[in-house]
Amino acid sequence: MGKLFKNFLPHWKSVLLIILLLCVQATCDLALPQYTSNIIDTGIQNNGVEHVLPERITADEYKYAVVFMTESEQKDFADAYKADGKYYTLKIKDEKKLNKLDNELIVPIMTDFQTSRLPVSSLKEMTAGQQIPEELINGLKHKKIETEDENGDIAMIDCVDVRPVLLMMNKSDQNKAMAQMRKTTEKELDAMGADTMKSSGIAYAVEMDKLAGVDVNAIQMDYLWIAGLRMVVVALVLTAAGVFAGFFAARVGAGVGRNLRTKIFKKVISFSNAEIDKFSTASLITRSTNDIQQIQFVSVILLRMVLYAPIIGVGGIIKVAGTGAEMAWVIAVAVGAIMVSMLTLVLIAMPKFKRMQTLVDKINLVSREILTGIPVIRAFVREEEEEKRFDEANVALTKTTLFTNRVMTFMMPLMTFLMNIVSVLIVWVASGHINDGNMQVGEMTAFITYSMQIIISFLMLTMMSILLPRAVVAAGRIDEVIKTESSITDLKNAYDLKTDNGIIEFKNVGFRYPGAEENVLNNISFTAKPGENTAIIGSTGSGKSTLVNLIPRLYDVTEGSITIDGNDIRDITMKSLRDEIGYVPQKGILFSGTIESNLRFGNSNAPREELEKAAQIAQAREFIDSKPDKYESEISQGGTNVSGGQKQRLAIARAIAKNPRIYIFDDSFSALDMKTDKELRKELAENVKDSTVIIVAQRISTIMDAQQIIVLDEGRVAGRGTHKELLKTCGAYLEIAKSQLSEEELGLGEEAENNG
């Protein structure tokens, strides 16, 4: 995990900004359910009225209301209103004060409200033994009120406003009746629950507002418009925060990918052949592409989902706890079920996820080999066999991918099922609370929303447990490349090479490949001087290419030393060493671009005249001039649009255009015909006569004129000298020569034959 998260360090400012934006997004996301709840409970059910104190009340209703209040309650009630003709208008606007008055005055207000709609059956009980005029009782206001009977059915009952009767009672009976009424109201309110109690108080406020001529519909519409506009603003802020968070997360993800590609490229460029062989080209390509894409994708998901999930989850838990609905156990059960389900899926799929990266390496390797070797495959009619080999790798990856995908397909249906079950469970439990008056419909809706947010946050974290392992594996593979140090590096006190002559000397050089048990080269000693051609020849596998690869330090010697003008090449900076070498590898490699860009590869500032001269020396001028665009002609990747001989000549011209002190031709004339080979060597002899030239060749005709020929046999020097000298003194050389040329062409006399 640390290998994955350390990639964010260069982008810490953007990460902090993303966290801030996610906090804003979560705050808005958590605010919306509460607005929905308010619209349902207050805006719709309570007509937009939020408090039990009416906005305006008639003088008569004001007189009735204070009858049921204590002295302190009467004072607070009076302080809340100002007289306005025959009305009293609410003057307090502070929400805290209004909430305090709601709690303080709910009992007398509800007592007043219930007394104004007392069932007729209860009137007789209240007036029994009281000397109240019959005409007063008969003149009481009647109204039909909806109520629930014992079976829960809606019924209309006849009610009367008995408050005038109370005022006709003597003081003692009045106080006794009001005390009894308040006590009854308190018991009813306790049985109702806090939410139902407040809703009943608000129903009183709505009725008083209507009696006082207040447009209740306007209050409701104003509330709904304001609440709706607030939701729109919050939604816009939510969207903006989400968009910007996604934008910066994408930038950070792209930056992480860019930095990793840069690091891997720089590291791979610094690798010696030993490190390239250790990882394999196919694996390095996979690590530079597929693995980095995995990390880049997961980085964006981490910043958008993993950071957001705990914020919204913790916020949702706080909101749920704030509802006081005592239904947290529902959330706990849901989260537990999700965690168990996801953990089961992850444990099943995880081993396959880890195997997928290895299988991607395998299919890249097979694809690369097949695409590179298509001519050979066709020549040997191996298409069916290679198709089978590709199918094996492809089917293995397909089966693994299908298995993980099939396992993961259970995730969304399972999560949807669990969330729906949770919703049903919440509604079932909440219905009891609503029935008890401890919860309103809007609060239940908000609770469901908060629950879904909490569950989804855990779901997001669990989904990341599926993506993270693959990204962690990819990060480990990338980190392995980045942390691998090249076995060939500059010493701390390395110095730049100042070549005067370019004399190369091998002193008892021995070399073995990393991990090999035996040396490839043993006790190699010779000197290559400027103005001379030093040729190296030997049977296949004798170590010719390995020997010349030691000069530019593609590998380092394991025994002895190589010096240039007396300087051990290990003491020289690699840049200055390789700047003095024009190297033409055994396989001519060209890069996509133009002929000119390839010729300038070693010397970007070379004038056109020097490029043309280099092409002339390499015998490439004729076929370049025959092309319509000449030096601007396109070269495809790998030089696939030119022949093998043209590719070799361009590679040779590229080395010549660099104008180095030392030339190394590693079997670079093998694709040339005899005439072109001869002309090229003639031009070389005339134009690079002050340089040190080392030629690795298989053909005797290519090296017959060399001033020094080194014959290798099984990694050892079997002979050294000129062509004529070696015909007389080296049996291995004579055997190679006879296999290629006739005795007349070799100029062999009887003496040489007898020696052979």
Stockholm file with secondary structure:
# STOCKHOLM 1.0

chainA/1-756         MGKLFKNFLPHWKSVLLIILLLCVQATCDLALPQYTSNIIDTGIQNNGVEHVLPERITADEYKYAVVFMTESEQKDFADAYKADGKYYTLKIKDEKKLNKLDNELIVPIMTDFQTSRLPVSSLKEMTAGQQIPEELINGLKHKKIETEDENGDIAMIDCVDVRPVLLMMNKSDQNKAMAQMRKTTEKELDAMGADTMKSSGIAYAVEMDKLAGVDVNAIQMDYLWIAGLRMVVVALVLTAAGVFAGFFAARVGAGVGRNLRTKIFKKVISFSNAEIDKFSTASLITRSTNDIQQIQFVSVILLRMVLYAPIIGVGGIIKVAGTGAEMAWVIAVAVGAIMVSMLTLVLIAMPKFKRMQTLVDKINLVSREILTGIPVIRAFVREEEEEKRFDEANVALTKTTLFTNRVMTFMMPLMTFLMNIVSVLIVWVASGHINDGNMQVGEMTAFITYSMQIIISFLMLTMMSILLPRAVVAAGRIDEVIKTESSITDLKNAYDLKTDNGIIEFKNVGFRYPGAEENVLNNISFTAKPGENTAIIGSTGSGKSTLVNLIPRLYDVTEGSITIDGNDIRDITMKSLRDEIGYVPQKGILFSGTIESNLRFGNSNAPREELEKAAQIAQAREFIDSKPDKYESEISQGGTNVSGGQKQRLAIARAIAKNPRIYIFDDSFSALDMKTDKELRKELAENVKDSTVIIVAQRISTIMDAQQIIVLDEGRVAGRGTHKELLKTCGAYLEIAKSQLSEEELGLGEEAENNG
#=GR chainA/1-756 SS CHHHHGGGGGGHHHHHHHHHHHHHHHHHHHHHHHHHHHIIIIIIITTTCCSSSCSEEEHHHHHHHHHTSCHHHHHHHHHHEEEETTEEEECCCCHHHHHHHHHHHHHHHHHHHHHTTEEHHHHHHHHTTCCCCHHHHHTSCEEEEEEECTTSCEEEEEEECCHHHHHHSCHHHHHHHHHHHHHHHHHHHHHHCHHHHHHHHHHHHHHHHHHTTCCHHHHHHHHHHHHHHHHHHHHHHHHHHHHHHHHHHHHHHHHHHHHHHHHHHHHHHHCCHHHHHHHCHHHHHHIIIIIHHHHHHHHHHIIIIITHHHHHHHHHHHHHHHHTCSCHHHHHHHHHHHHHHHHHHHHHHHHHHHHHHHHHHHHHHHHHHHHHTHHHHHHTTCHHHHHHHHHHHHHHHHHHHHHHHHHHHTHHHHHHHHHHHHHHHHHHHHHHHHHTTSCCHHHHHHHHHHHHHHHHHHHHHHHHHHHHHHHHHHHHHHHHHHHCCCSSCCCTTCBCCCCSSCCEEEEEEEECCTTCSSCSEEEEEEEECTTSEEEEEESTTSSHHHHHHTTTTSSCCSEEEEEETTEEGGGBCHHHHHHTEEEECSSCCCCSEEHHHHHTSSCTTCCHHHHHHHHHHTTCHHHHHTSTTGGGCEECGGGTTSCHHHHHHHHHHHHHHTCCSEEEEESTTTTSCHHHHHHHHHHHHHHSTTSEEEEECSCHHHHTTCSEEEEEETTEEEEEECHHHHHHHCHHHHHHHHHHSCHHHHTCCHHHHHHC
#=GC SS_cons         CHHHHGGGGGGHHHHHHHHHHHHHHHHHHHHHHHHHHHIIIIIIITTTCCSSSCSEEEHHHHHHHHHTSCHHHHHHHHHHEEEETTEEEECCCCHHHHHHHHHHHHHHHHHHHHHTTEEHHHHHHHHTTCCCCHHHHHTSCEEEEEEECTTSCEEEEEEECCHHHHHHSCHHHHHHHHHHHHHHHHHHHHHHCHHHHHHHHHHHHHHHHHHTTCCHHHHHHHHHHHHHHHHHHHHHHHHHHHHHHHHHHHHHHHHHHHHHHHHHHHHHHHCCHHHHHHHCHHHHHHIIIIIHHHHHHHHHHIIIIITHHHHHHHHHHHHHHHHTCSCHHHHHHHHHHHHHHHHHHHHHHHHHHHHHHHHHHHHHHHHHHHHHTHHHHHHTTCHHHHHHHHHHHHHHHHHHHHHHHHHHHTHHHHHHHHHHHHHHHHHHHHHHHHHTTSCCHHHHHHHHHHHHHHHHHHHHHHHHHHHHHHHHHHHHHHHHHHHCCCSSCCCTTCBCCCCSSCCEEEEEEEECCTTCSSCSEEEEEEEECTTSEEEEEESTTSSHHHHHHTTTTSSCCSEEEEEETTEEGGGBCHHHHHHTEEEECSSCCCCSEEHHHHHTSSCTTCCHHHHHHHHHHTTCHHHHHTSTTGGGCEECGGGTTSCHHHHHHHHHHHHHHTCCSEEEEESTTTTSCHHHHHHHHHHHHHHSTTSEEEEECSCHHHHTTCSEEEEEETTEEEEEECHHHHHHHCHHHHHHHHHHSCHHHHTCCHHHHHHC
//
